[in-house]
């Protein structure tokens, strides 16, 4: 069994990368590699490495985001359940400013999305529950919520086609 990844770029926002691991299927189930520094850190600028991981567990109909900052790279995946992952370009000087793309992530495909700084990250839980994984790379210290940008999930400039009009939101997202 070899460790390999298929890496493609988004057709909508070229700086976004879709990373799909090779999956070894056998009678007991499957096994795959979610991270290998020799392969995946090549996608980061030369001076960065992934520093820490976070997980979030969410119930059905939860919508998290749209959040981001201007220094963190995020490699995100859904390791349990299924989600609608949305990435939004919030870089005002970008040719793809305010463009967005959604991806179906979850147990069935094991894919990961590499999100560069300046892009908003959001997801909606399609299954009964989901566990979302973030792997983060950034210079200096971690930027937490009070230093991040937040965009309303239903911002009319974006016109994202969410599967619901009535998601479960955090206080932070509901205030918008």
CORNORSUL-V683248 format. One line per field, one symbol per residue. ss: DSSP state (~ for helix, > for strand, _ for the rest). phi: phi as a letter, one per 20 degrees, with the letter a starting at -180 (. if undefined). A space follows every 10 residues. Layout:
ss = ???
phi = ???
This chain:
ss = ____>>>>>_ ______>>>> >_>>>>__>> >>____~~~~ ~~~______> >>>>>>>>>_ _>>>>>>>__ __>>>>>>>> _>>>>>>>>_ _________> >>>>>>____ _>>>>___>> >>>>>___>> >>>>>>>___ ____~~~_>> __________ _______>__ ~~~~__
phi = .debceccdf fecgfedddc ffceebgeqb bbdebbffee ffeeggedcf dbdcccdceg mecdoecabd ceecddbdeb nbcdecccfd egeefdgmeb bdcecrgfcm fccedfgnde cbbceeegbb ddddddcafm efeegfdeec cggdgffelf effbdcfecf ggffff
